[in-house]
């Protein structure tokens, strides 16, 4: 693991279980105990029924590329290392996540099946990314 210079997430009391699970290489999302909706991004209430009865559950880590762009010209020097794929992945459980696809940019397509990949960028921080699902 080399030195990491990009911004890192700052977990809150609500999002800490997500980031702790990522460090263990597990993808966990909140799920509403009342309406059973999976929720992403972490928050104090369900966006569907407004219940505050949320619990953390493991999810499959599989999804579909909903939308993406290839960033060739980064907004800051921190992201100027190479072109990268910024995507929205729709998880099989329903929520959509903004993430990176770890694959050659020319290979990424809308509708492509992907699976979670964990990037241990520092000893304290693991980022959630996705890669093509081997068929």
Secondary structure, 3 states (H helix, E strand, C coil): CCCCCCCCCCCCCCCHHHHHHHHCCCCEEEEECCCCCEECCCCCCCCCCCCCCEEEEECCCEEEEEEEEEECCCCCHHHCCCCEEEEEEEECCCCEEEEEECCCHHHCCCCCEEEEEEEEEECCEEEEEEEECCC
